Amino acid sequence: MAKNFNQKKQELTEIKENLQKATSVVFADFRGIPTESLNKLKNTLFAKENIVAVYKNTLILKGLLSLKMPKVELFGPTALIFSFKDSVSAIKDIYEAKKQGLALDVKQAILEGRLLVSKQVEEVSKLPSKNELLAKVMGGFNSPLVGFVGSISGVQRKLLFALKEISKSKS
């Protein structure tokens, strides 16, 4: 059923709002995916405050153009996956679903204002999460202190052993 002008205008407004709020947007082809599998992915993404939506390519392009965002090449049915909090979590979830057999074809993505082609999006999915990176940085800050404390306690331990040996030899 064809949409009237007001419905298209409302969808365009929705697209613009989501594009402005999103830290990343993935453009994917969902042809040939069973509805049950797609709904499972939607639920996984929704649990992490991401949105999956399907719009006409012309409306998507108008929204991108009006916001002066990078030009995306769209063809065929396109699903938009908007990520609002963690820009990489949705990408990781998509590629995890692909590993489990979901035939979702990632076309392109806009990650924090930069256009990425499908190969680059795949590389981003392999990066460690933000929490993992923070843990590594904190571990890097912590390791010199741990080494310093270990060397100081080693000196004290050796001194105690020496004093103990001296007391044994005098008694």
PLY file of the C-alpha trace (Angstrom):
ply
format ascii 1.0
element vertex 171
property float x
property float y
property float z
element edge 170
property int vertex1
property int vertex2
end_header
0.00 0.00 0.00
1.43 3.34 -1.04
2.11 5.89 1.66
0.68 9.38 1.45
2.72 12.57 1.62
2.17 13.09 5.38
3.31 9.55 6.20
6.47 10.00 4.13
7.10 13.38 5.77
6.73 11.79 9.21
9.15 8.98 8.28
11.68 11.52 6.98
11.48 13.40 10.29
11.99 10.12 12.15
15.02 9.27 9.99
16.57 12.69 10.59
16.05 12.50 14.36
17.61 9.05 14.56
20.54 10.05 12.34
21.25 13.08 14.53
21.11 11.11 17.78
22.97 8.00 16.58
26.68 7.50 17.16
26.70 4.91 14.39
24.35 3.75 11.64
24.74 0.48 9.77
23.12 0.03 6.34
22.36 -3.64 5.69
20.55 -5.79 3.14
18.12 -8.16 4.82
16.83 -10.08 1.78
16.38 -13.80 2.30
16.49 -13.68 6.09
13.65 -15.50 7.86
11.47 -13.19 9.95
12.17 -15.20 13.10
15.94 -14.72 12.74
15.56 -11.02 11.98
13.31 -10.56 15.03
15.87 -12.33 17.22
18.56 -9.89 16.02
16.19 -6.94 16.57
15.55 -8.06 20.15
19.27 -8.46 20.84
19.96 -4.99 19.46
16.95 -3.42 21.21
18.14 -4.79 24.57
21.26 -2.62 24.14
19.18 0.44 23.16
19.77 0.12 19.42
17.03 0.42 16.81
16.47 -1.54 13.59
14.25 0.21 11.03
13.41 -0.17 7.35
12.72 2.84 5.15
12.61 3.63 1.46
16.09 4.36 0.09
14.94 7.71 -1.31
13.83 8.85 2.15
17.10 7.69 3.70
19.11 9.58 1.07
17.01 12.73 1.58
17.60 12.52 5.33
21.35 12.11 4.88
21.50 14.95 2.37
19.50 17.35 4.54
21.85 16.70 7.49
24.96 17.02 5.27
26.10 13.52 6.21
28.30 11.34 3.98
26.63 10.09 0.81
25.77 6.41 1.01
25.20 4.17 -2.00
21.90 2.37 -1.44
20.30 -0.30 -3.57
17.76 -2.98 -2.79
15.96 -3.28 0.54
17.89 -1.52 3.29
17.66 -1.92 7.04
19.13 0.83 9.20
20.63 -0.15 12.54
20.97 2.91 14.75
23.30 2.76 17.75
22.83 5.51 20.31
25.14 4.71 23.24
28.07 2.50 22.28
28.82 3.04 18.60
30.49 -0.34 18.17
28.16 -2.64 20.15
25.57 -2.89 17.36
28.26 -3.68 14.81
29.67 -6.41 17.06
26.17 -7.89 17.56
25.52 -7.90 13.81
28.75 -9.74 13.05
28.15 -12.16 15.92
24.76 -12.99 14.36
26.49 -13.41 10.98
28.89 -15.93 12.55
25.85 -17.88 13.73
24.51 -18.08 10.17
22.40 -14.95 9.70
22.73 -13.88 6.05
22.64 -10.14 6.75
24.73 -8.27 4.20
26.32 -5.12 5.65
26.58 -2.54 2.87
28.12 0.46 4.62
28.08 2.30 7.93
28.48 5.78 9.30
30.57 5.65 12.45
30.81 8.92 14.35
30.41 10.94 11.14
32.75 8.87 8.93
31.59 6.63 6.11
32.88 3.05 6.24
32.61 0.42 3.51
31.62 -3.15 4.41
35.23 -4.34 4.83
36.00 -1.50 7.25
32.82 -2.25 9.22
33.95 -5.85 9.56
37.34 -4.68 10.88
35.59 -2.47 13.45
33.61 -5.51 14.63
36.89 -7.25 15.50
38.13 -4.44 17.75
37.97 -4.96 21.52
35.05 -3.33 23.31
35.38 -0.01 25.10
35.45 -1.74 28.50
38.18 -4.13 27.36
40.31 -1.22 26.12
39.80 0.68 29.38
40.83 -2.43 31.35
44.01 -2.73 29.27
44.86 0.94 29.80
44.25 0.68 33.54
46.36 -2.49 33.63
49.12 -0.59 31.84
48.97 2.17 34.44
48.88 -0.36 37.25
51.77 -2.62 36.16
54.66 -0.24 37.05
53.18 0.23 40.52
52.82 -3.52 41.02
56.44 -4.01 39.95
57.62 -1.26 42.30
55.69 -2.71 45.24
57.03 -6.18 44.41
60.63 -4.97 44.39
60.24 -3.11 47.69
58.61 -6.07 49.39
61.39 -8.31 48.01
64.04 -6.17 49.71
62.13 -6.29 53.00
61.71 -10.06 52.70
65.45 -10.54 52.10
66.24 -8.35 55.09
63.92 -10.42 57.30
65.51 -13.67 56.10
68.97 -12.24 56.80
67.96 -11.13 60.31
66.39 -14.53 60.97
69.59 -16.30 59.88
71.69 -14.01 62.07
69.47 -14.73 65.08
69.71 -18.49 64.40
73.50 -18.34 64.18
73.80 -16.41 67.49
71.60 -18.84 69.37
0 1
1 2
2 3
3 4
4 5
5 6
6 7
7 8
8 9
9 10
10 11
11 12
12 13
13 14
14 15
15 16
16 17
17 18
18 19
19 20
20 21
21 22
22 23
23 24
24 25
25 26
26 27
27 28
28 29
29 30
30 31
31 32
32 33
33 34
34 35
35 36
36 37
37 38
38 39
39 40
40 41
41 42
42 43
43 44
44 45
45 46
46 47
47 48
48 49
49 50
50 51
51 52
52 53
53 54
54 55
55 56
56 57
57 58
58 59
59 60
60 61
61 62
62 63
63 64
64 65
65 66
66 67
67 68
68 69
69 70
70 71
71 72
72 73
73 74
74 75
75 76
76 77
77 78
78 79
79 80
80 81
81 82
82 83
83 84
84 85
85 86
86 87
87 88
88 89
89 90
90 91
91 92
92 93
93 94
94 95
95 96
96 97
97 98
98 99
99 100
100 101
101 102
102 103
103 104
104 105
105 106
106 107
107 108
108 109
109 110
110 111
111 112
112 113
113 114
114 115
115 116
116 117
117 118
118 119
119 120
120 121
121 122
122 123
123 124
124 125
125 126
126 127
127 128
128 129
129 130
130 131
131 132
132 133
133 134
134 135
135 136
136 137
137 138
138 139
139 140
140 141
141 142
142 143
143 144
144 145
145 146
146 147
147 148
148 149
149 150
150 151
151 152
152 153
153 154
154 155
155 156
156 157
157 158
158 159
159 160
160 161
161 162
162 163
163 164
164 165
165 166
166 167
167 168
168 169
169 170
